[in-house]
């Protein structure tokens, strides 16, 4: 049976870049390209970042039960089609899902065995910087950026619902940690009980990212998203 990896993060956390790194470096891993009703941005193309469809078509797919999960985010639908999981299982591959917090909550109920990973930015200030840099080329107004920051604050409150936490301060380090999580979960699922020194190192790196291990160290990051810290910063 295929392993399912759920990755969630606030908009601007660098999740898409990290996912692309993993897709290029981990074998036997399928990626579910979500469906959305939003318009493509910049150089995005249909079938690569998303499948871009209109609202009527998306709602028809909902009625047909075509989605493992779906959510309305910033006025646009996003959803994960069921056929991706069936196809991964037929190929003997694992499945990586890039899903927002709303969708992840749905999927965790329907697929409780899924491994969930939450990507945190180093701070609210760094997240705002990344959002503004990304939005400059797209001419996104300030009120949209502020709305995304408010949404990020609410999403980050859900971090305890995830199995692993990654702080994406450095892409290379985060990619190494994410690879370790995937490989260690595969090793665990294989039923092997004797591990090489290299495999033991992989387990060690992955275990450092488990929620229980990260809970204390990320409190300073969580604090930057609280209203009190925002008012002090202003």
N, C-alpha and C positions, 0 to 999 in steps of 0.2 A: 504494500500500500504506500502511496506517495506521501511524503511529508509536506505539510503546508506551512510556509513561513509568511506571517503577516508583518508588514512594516508600515508604521504610521509615524507622522511627524507634523508639526505646524508648518504651514506654508512658509517657504524661505529657509528651512533648516538644512537644505542641501541634500534632501532625501533622494531626489531624482538622479543627481550626479553620483551619489553613493550606490544606488541600485544599478546604474550603468556600469560602474566599476566591477561590481559583483557578477553581473551578467557576462562580462568579458573574461572573468578569471575563474569561475566555478563551473565545472562540467555537470551534465545531467540535471540541469536546473532550467525549467521553463518559467517564463515570465508572463503573467496575465496582463495584457493591455486592456485597460478599463475603457468602458464606453462613457461618453459624456455629451451633454448638450451645449457645452460652452464652445466658443469659437477658437480655432487654433491661434497660438501666439507666435509671433516672429517666424522662425524657420521650422516650427512644428509641422509634421506631416501626418496624414491619416494612416492609422495602422502602426505607427511607430510610438509616439507618446500616448496617443489615445485613438479610439475610433470615434470620430465626430459624427453624431447623428442629430436629427431635430427632435424636439420635445414629443411630438406625436408618435414617432417611431419608438422612442425610449419608453413611453407609456404603454405602447402595444407590447413591448418586450416584458414589461412588468406584469401585464395581464396574462401573458403566456407562461409566467414563472421562469423566465430565462435567466434570472440573476441569482447568484448566491447571496448577494447583498447589494443594496443601492442606497443612496442618500442624496438629499438636496443640500448643496453647499454653495453659499453665496448666490443663490437663485438659479443654480444649474444642477442638473442631475449628474451623478457619477455612479457607475455600477460595474460589478464583476460578473461576467457571464459564466454560467455553470459549465459550459462545454470545455473551458480551459482545464478544469480539474479532471474531467473524463479523459481528455487527450493526454494529459501528463501521466495519468495512471496507465493508459494503454502503452505509452512509450517507456514506462519504467523510470520516469523522471520525477523529481520533486518540483513543487510549484511555489514561486515567489509572488506574493501579492502586495502591491503598493496601494494601501487603502487608508482613507481618512478615519478619524476616531469614531465617527458615527457608524461607518460601514464595518469597522473592526469589531465594534460591540455586537453587531448583528452576527458576524461570522463566528465570533467566539462562542456564541450560543448554539449555532448550528454545527460548528466543527470544533468542539471543545479540545480536541487533541492538537489543534494548530499551535505552532510556536509563534509567540507574538513579541515584536521588538519595537520599542519606541525610541525615536531619534530626537534628542534634545539639542537646541542651540546652546552655545556657551553662556548666553545671557539674553535678556530682552533687548538690551542695547545692540548687541551683535545681530540679533534677528532683524531689528529695524534697519540696521545698516545694509544687510543683505537684501531685504525687501526693497529698499530704496534704490540700491544699485541695479537690481533686476527690473524694477519698475520704470527706471529712467528711460530705457530704450523703448518701452511699451507705452510711455506717456500715461501711466496710471495716476489718477488724482490722489491727493493726500488722504482724502476721506476713505478711499478704498484701503490704503495702507494701514490707516488707523483701525479700520474694521477688522483687517486680518490680524493685527496685533491683539485686539480684544478677543477674537476667536482663539488665537494661540493661547492666551491666558486660560481660557476655559478648557481647551484640549489638554494642556499640560496638567491640569488637575486630575486627569484620568490616568496618569503614568503608572499608578499602582495596579492597574488592570493588566499590565504587560509582564511577560516573563523576563525580558532583558531590557536594559537601558543603555543606549550609546550616546555619549556627548560628542557631537560632531564639531570638534574644534579644529581637527586636522584630518583631511580626507584620507591620507595614506594610513594613519592609525585607525580610523573608523572602519575603513575597508578591511584591514587586517583583523579587527575584532569581529566584524560581521562574517567574514569567511570562517573564523574559528567557531562561531556559534553554529553555522550551518554544518561544518564538518563534524563537530562534537555531537550534534544531534543525530547525524547520520550514523556515527560510530555507536552511539547509545542504542539506536533503533536496530542495528545489525545484531545485537545480542552478544557481541564479543566481550570477553572478560579479561583478556590480556592485551595490554596496549604497549606500543613502542614508546621510547622516551619522547620522540617527536609528537606522537599522539597525546601523550600525557601533557606536553606543553600546550597543545591546542585546547585540551580540557581546562587547563589552568587559566588560559587567556579568556576563554568563554565564560568560565565561572566568575571571573572578576566583573563581568557585565551583568550578572544576574541581579534581579531587583533587590534581593536581600543584601547583596554586597554593595550596591550603588546607592541605596536609600539615603544614608547619612551624607555621603559626599555630594549629592546633587541638591541638597537643601538650599545652599547658597544661590544656585541657579534658579530654583523654584521661587525663592524670595524676590528675585528681580521682577517677577511677573505679578506680584501682589500689588493692590492699589496703594498700600502704605509706602512701599519702596518707590513706586512711580511718582508719588507726590513729593517724596524727599528729593528724588533726582531732579524734579523740576524746580 
